[in-house]
Amino acid sequence: MAKHIFQYFLLGVLCIVFLLSSGSTQDVNYCSKPCPNTWECDAKCRSQGQGGSCMGNFCCCQ
């Protein structure tokens, strides 16, 4: 019985991993260097369909 419970547990974990990995990553924020100014950063991110702003030396798209 314990063997079957363990197998179903592993199957559940694999299903969760699959669902998380197959989701869209478009909403994920990402940052890159350098960030010369906020206007250039925002324009760069808007060309990819997102907004952007400088955070220190990083241009972050959201």
C-alpha positions in Angstrom: 0.0 0.0 0.0 2.8 2.4 0.8 4.4 1.8 -2.6 1.2 2.9 -4.3 0.9 6.0 -2.1 4.5 7.0 -3.0 3.8 6.4 -6.7 0.7 8.7 -6.6 2.7 11.3 -4.7 5.5 11.3 -7.3 2.8 11.5 -10.1 1.3 14.5 -8.4 4.6 16.2 -8.1 5.4 15.6 -11.7 2.0 17.0 -12.7 2.6 20.2 -10.7 6.1 20.6 -12.2 4.7 20.2 -15.7 1.9 22.7 -15.1 4.3 25.3 -13.7 6.8 24.8 -16.5 4.2 25.1 -19.3 2.8 28.4 -18.1 3.4 31.7 -19.8 6.5 33.6 -18.7 5.4 36.9 -20.3 4.5 38.4 -17.0 7.8 37.7 -15.4 9.8 40.8 -14.6 13.4 40.9 -15.7 16.3 43.4 -15.4 19.4 44.0 -17.5 22.3 46.3 -17.4 22.9 49.2 -18.2 20.2 51.7 -17.6 21.3 55.0 -19.2 18.1 56.8 -18.3 14.4 56.0 -17.6 13.1 57.1 -21.0 15.4 54.7 -22.9 14.7 51.9 -20.6 10.9 52.4 -20.9 11.2 52.6 -24.7 13.2 49.4 -24.8 10.7 47.6 -22.6 7.7 49.0 -24.5 9.1 47.6 -27.8 8.7 44.2 -26.1 5.1 45.0 -24.9 6.0 45.9 -21.3 6.7 49.0 -19.3 10.2 49.7 -17.9 12.0 51.7 -15.3 15.5 52.1 -13.9 16.4 50.5 -10.6 19.9 51.7 -9.9 22.1 50.6 -12.9 19.5 48.1 -14.1 16.7 48.5 -16.6 13.8 46.5 -15.4 10.9 45.5 -17.6 7.5 44.7 -16.0 
